[in-house]
Structure formats: C-alpha cells, structure tokens
Amino acid sequence: MKPQFRSMPAPPAPLIERVAASDPTNPFYTPEYASACQSLGEQACFIGLCRGEDVVSGCIGFLSGSFLRRSLTIHSLPGISSPQVFWQGLLELCRELKVWRLQVDTYASPSGDIPRLPGELTRRTRKEHVLDLEQEDVLDGVSSQHRRNISRAVKAGLSVHRTREASACAQHLRLMNASLERRAQRGEEVESREQHARTLALLTSRAGELFQAVDGEKVLSSILILRSSRGAYYQTAGTLPEGMKLGASPFLVSRVAAILRQEGARVFNLGGATADNPGLHRFKAGFGAREVMLEAASFCPKSVVERNVHGVLRAGLAWIKQ
C-alpha cells in the first residue's frame, strides 16, 4: 500500500505520541514541545504520510495569525519516503486552511531537501552539528582549544546546575544577550527578538531544561536544551565575559553531553550555524560533531493573482495604520 498524505488540525494526544515515536531522537516532535507552542497561541496540526493508521513519516505543524497573516510553520521537516505525495498534499492543505505563508524549517531534521515550490519567498542554507552519543568517547574529536578551556574550567572548580524554574529564565536571557552583543561587535549577524515567553513556555511544558555552569552561586554560562526520549537539541545559550575567560561554555557542553549519554540519549544536536556566524560555527565544529547540511524555505501557496492582491492589501493596511 502506497502512503497517503494525512493532516489533522488539533491532533489528539495519541497521534502526537505516534509522531514522537516515529523519531525518538527529535525533540521537536514531542507532546511537550507541541504543548509549549500551543500555550503561545499556535494551533497544532498533524502533517504526514500514513499507511492506514500507521504514521510512516510525520511532523506537527503550527498555525498562527489570521486573514492576511495566516501562516503554517513546520519546525522540523521529517524524512519523507514519498516526496511528491507529501508536498502536493501540503500545498493542498495550505489552500484548504487559507494559509498565506508556509515556513519550512529543518531543526533536528534527518535531511533538508526542500523542492522549489510555487510562490517561493526565501531560501537559506544552514548547517547543524550533531554529536553521536552512542560512541564510547563522545568528545573524542574535541579540538585542542576546547580541551584547554575545559581543563581551565575544571581547575577553576565550575560545576553544573540544571533547572526548569521560571526564575532562571530571565537569567538565561541575560546571558544570551551578553553573547549576542559580543557576536554583533564582531560584525556577525544576530537575532535580537524577545525570547522570554518561548523559553518560559518550553520550561513550563517540560519540553526544555536549563543546564548552567556555575561558580559558587554565580551562573557563568547557560544552555536551554530541548529533550526527547532519545535525543536533545541545543536551543539557545549565553555566557558572561568572565565565563568566557574560564572556558565555561565548552565545559558546559562537554558535561551536558556526558549527562545526556548517561540518561540514555543517542543524539545531542548542537544546533545550527550559518555563514553569517563564523564564530558560532567554529565553536560547534570544535566538538568534533558530524555536520548535516540543511535548508529552510518559505512560500506563499497562493496563485499569482492572489499574491498580487495580497501585496496591495498589506500595503493599504500599513498606510492606514500610519
């Protein structure tokens, strides 16, 4: 039996659990992650290929906005056994749901082969760094610079604290901002959007957990890790300048990898880096992780006439608000 495209807005918990079971290393497929997104006002929607009641490959998309701002976002594209069936079904779903913008991301995706669909708006190439935790020494390929920094942190007596407390959220964001400022000063491209609500939602739903390198009572480096039954994803991070001097960041990544392996995770995805962020790329590549080349793209799944009308209406609304 050939797989068929299936979709279901507001999928029941058992269906989300089947999606999570289809790729237990992917933290973007868990019920906890779906719960976090829904708490932010996004509507979950099952999208996938099925044989009967069995999910062959699937993911959870998230609907947001209304009228001219209606969008559907896939945070993590699944492996797709029948691409033509999947993409044709996805475009038909967008038309059915009156979606104006389809965003296809590939966080923790096994591959990122996105076809050239009608109405393409943007496309970018990205690279993720993945540590395989099943090997005996997960840090066997760590660079000499990272090893020196890790040793410096150990000698300084740094330790690791983990938490899901809401009070730690603001602290994590302060450290994130410190890192973003350093990268901006180096001329790298950074995103400065507000992360507090999303970070708090991920912690509250238990989709995420903060791991922090501390010196006594002071947090020097912090990482938000998304979890699934067999995987983890490095979502956001930040380090104070004094933490940089002590090697807190590579120390924390090394300790998190060891903890995850002990708890049964098979994969620790260190996340992505683009060509605009060479410093971040060097940092993640320094752990000897395998590199996965991916893409992300956005589309307007409407006809050319509808897209032109949409542009006129959006321009008119912007003028009225002035």
C-alpha positions in Angstrom: 0.0 0.0 0.0 1.4 3.4 -1.0 1.5 6.0 1.8 -1.2 8.7 1.7 -1.0 12.3 2.8 -2.9 12.9 6.0 -3.5 16.0 8.1 -5.4 16.8 11.2 -5.8 20.2 13.0 -5.7 19.9 16.8 -4.5 16.3 16.8 -5.3 14.2 19.8 -2.5 13.3 22.2 -2.2 9.6 21.0 -1.4 10.9 17.4 1.2 13.3 18.7 2.7 10.5 20.7 2.9 8.3 17.5 4.7 11.2 15.7 7.2 11.3 18.6 7.7 7.5 18.5 8.4 7.7 14.7 11.7 9.6 15.6 12.5 9.4 19.3 15.7 11.4 18.8 13.8 14.5 17.7 12.7 17.0 20.5 10.5 19.0 18.1 8.1 16.1 17.8 7.2 15.6 21.5 3.9 16.2 23.1 5.7 18.6 25.5 7.0 20.7 22.6 3.6 20.8 21.0 2.1 21.9 24.3 4.7 24.7 24.7 3.8 26.1 21.2 0.1 25.9 21.8 0.5 27.8 25.1 1.9 30.6 22.9 -1.3 30.7 20.9 -0.2 28.5 18.0 -2.6 25.7 16.8 -1.0 22.3 16.3 -1.7 20.4 13.1 -0.6 16.8 12.2 1.0 16.6 8.8 2.4 13.4 7.4 2.3 10.2 5.3 0.3 7.3 6.6 -0.4 3.7 5.7 -3.8 3.0 7.3 -3.4 4.1 10.9 0.4 3.8 10.9 2.5 7.0 10.6 5.2 6.4 8.0 6.7 9.9 8.4 5.1 12.8 10.1 5.5 16.1 12.0 3.5 18.7 13.8 2.9 22.0 12.1 1.7 25.1 13.8 -0.9 27.5 12.6 -0.9 31.2 13.7 -2.3 34.5 12.6 -5.5 35.3 10.7 -6.7 36.8 7.5 -3.7 38.1 5.5 -1.2 36.9 8.2 -2.3 33.3 8.3 0.8 31.1 8.4 1.7 27.5 8.8 5.2 26.6 10.2 6.9 23.3 10.3 9.8 23.5 12.7 11.3 20.1 11.9 10.8 18.5 8.5 10.6 14.7 8.7 12.3 12.2 6.5 9.9 11.8 3.5 9.6 8.5 1.7 7.2 9.8 -1.0 8.1 13.4 -1.6 5.7 14.1 -4.4 2.7 12.9 -2.3 3.9 14.8 0.7 4.5 18.2 -0.9 1.4 18.1 -3.1 -0.7 17.2 0.0 1.0 20.0 2.0 0.2 22.6 -0.7 -3.5 21.5 -0.8 -3.6 21.7 3.0 -2.4 25.3 2.9 -5.1 26.2 0.4 -7.7 24.5 2.5 -6.6 26.3 5.6 -6.3 29.7 3.8 -2.6 29.9 4.6 -0.7 32.9 3.1 2.8 31.9 4.3 4.3 28.4 4.6 7.5 28.2 6.6 9.5 25.0 6.4 12.4 24.7 8.9 14.7 21.8 9.5 15.7 21.9 13.1 17.0 18.4 14.0 15.7 17.1 10.6 17.4 13.9 9.2 17.7 15.8 5.9 16.6 19.1 4.4 15.7 18.5 0.8 13.0 21.1 0.1 11.8 21.3 -3.5 11.3 24.5 -5.5 7.6 25.0 -4.8 5.4 27.7 -6.4 5.4 31.1 -4.6 8.9 30.7 -3.0 9.7 33.7 -0.9 13.0 32.9 0.8 15.5 30.0 1.0 18.7 29.7 3.1 21.3 27.0 3.6 22.1 26.0 7.1 24.4 23.5 8.9 23.8 21.6 12.1 26.4 19.9 14.2 25.4 16.5 15.7 27.2 14.5 18.4 26.5 10.8 18.3 26.3 9.8 22.0 26.4 6.0 21.4 30.2 6.0 20.8 32.3 5.3 23.8 34.1 8.7 24.0 31.6 11.3 22.7 34.2 14.0 22.8 37.0 12.1 21.1 37.2 14.7 18.3 37.2 17.8 20.5 39.7 20.5 19.4 42.8 21.3 21.4 41.5 24.7 22.2 38.2 23.3 23.6 40.2 20.8 25.7 42.3 23.6 27.2 39.2 25.6 28.0 37.5 22.6 29.6 40.6 21.9 31.7 40.7 25.6 32.8 37.0 25.4 33.9 37.6 22.2 35.8 40.6 23.7 37.6 38.5 26.8 38.5 36.0 24.5 40.2 33.0 25.1 38.0 30.0 22.8 38.4 26.8 22.1 36.5 23.3 23.1 37.7 20.1 22.1 35.9 16.7 23.6 36.4 13.2 24.2 34.9 12.4 27.0 37.4 10.8 30.1 35.9 13.1 32.3 37.9 16.1 31.0 35.9 14.5 32.2 32.6 15.4 35.9 33.0 18.9 34.9 34.0 19.3 32.7 30.9 18.2 35.6 28.7 20.7 38.0 30.2 23.5 35.6 29.4 22.1 35.2 25.9 22.1 38.9 25.4 25.7 39.1 26.5 26.7 36.5 23.9 24.7 38.3 21.2 26.4 41.6 21.9 29.8 40.0 21.5 28.9 38.5 18.2 27.4 41.8 17.0 30.6 43.6 17.9 32.5 41.1 15.7 30.2 42.0 12.8 28.2 38.8 12.8 24.5 38.7 12.1 22.4 38.1 15.2 18.7 37.7 16.1 17.6 40.1 18.9 14.0 39.1 19.1 12.4 38.6 22.5 12.8 35.0 23.7 11.3 35.2 27.2 7.8 33.9 26.5 9.0 31.0 24.4 11.8 30.0 26.8 9.4 30.1 29.7 6.8 28.0 27.7 9.4 25.4 26.9 10.5 25.1 30.6 6.9 25.0 31.9 5.8 22.3 29.5 9.0 20.3 30.3 10.0 20.3 26.7 13.2 22.1 27.7 15.6 22.2 30.6 18.3 24.7 31.5 21.9 23.5 32.1 24.1 26.1 33.7 27.8 26.3 34.5 28.2 27.9 37.9 31.0 29.3 40.0 29.7 29.2 43.6 26.3 31.0 43.3 27.1 32.8 40.0 25.9 31.5 36.7 28.6 32.0 34.1 27.1 30.0 31.1 23.6 28.7 30.4 22.1 26.4 27.7 18.5 25.7 27.0 18.3 22.0 25.9 15.2 20.5 24.3 14.6 16.9 25.2 13.0 13.8 23.7 13.2 10.2 24.8 16.4 9.5 22.9 17.7 13.0 21.8 18.5 16.5 22.8 18.8 19.8 20.9 20.9 22.8 21.9 18.3 25.6 21.5 19.8 28.8 22.9 22.8 29.7 25.0 24.7 32.5 26.6 27.9 33.1 28.5 29.2 36.1 30.5 32.6 37.6 29.6 34.2 36.2 32.8 32.7 32.8 31.9 34.5 33.0 28.5 37.8 33.6 30.3 37.3 30.4 32.4 36.2 28.2 29.5 32.7 27.9 30.9 30.9 27.3 27.6 32.9 24.3 26.2 33.0 22.9 29.7 29.2 23.1 29.9 28.7 21.4 26.5 31.0 18.6 27.4 29.3 18.0 30.7 25.8 18.1 29.2 26.9 15.5 26.6 28.1 13.2 29.3 24.9 13.6 31.3 22.7 13.0 28.3 24.6 9.9 27.4 24.2 8.6 30.9 20.4 9.2 30.7 20.1 7.2 27.5 20.1 9.8 24.8 21.6 8.7 21.5 22.0 12.1 19.8 23.0 15.6 21.0 22.3 18.1 18.3 24.4 21.2 18.9 22.1 23.2 16.6 22.9 25.2 13.5 25.2 27.9 12.3 25.1 29.9 9.1 27.9 31.6 7.1 27.0 34.9 8.8 28.1 33.4 12.1 31.6 32.0 11.6 32.5 32.3 15.4 29.5 30.1 16.3 30.3 27.7 13.6 33.9 27.3 14.9 32.7 26.8 18.4 30.3 24.0 17.5 32.6 22.4 15.0 35.3 22.3 17.7 33.4 19.4 19.4 34.1 17.0 16.5 30.4 16.7 15.7 29.3 15.5 12.3 27.9 18.2 10.1 24.5 17.9 8.5 23.7 20.3 5.6 20.1 21.5 5.6 17.9 24.1 4.0 15.0 26.2 5.2 12.4 27.9 3.0 9.2 29.9 3.0 6.4 30.0 0.4 3.2 31.8 -0.4 1.0 28.9 -1.5 -1.5 31.2 -3.4 -2.0 31.9 -7.0 -0.1 34.8 -8.7 -3.2 36.9 -8.8 -3.9 36.3 -5.1 -0.3 37.1 -4.2 -0.6 40.4 -6.0 -3.9 41.3 -4.3 -2.3 40.3 -1.0 0.6 42.8 -1.6 -1.8 45.6 -2.4 -4.0 44.9 0.7 -1.0 44.6 3.0 0.3 47.9 1.7 -3.1 49.5 2.2 -3.4 48.3 5.8 0.2 49.6 6.5 -0.8 53.0 5.1 -4.0 53.2 7.2 -2.0 52.4 10.4 0.4 55.4 9.8 
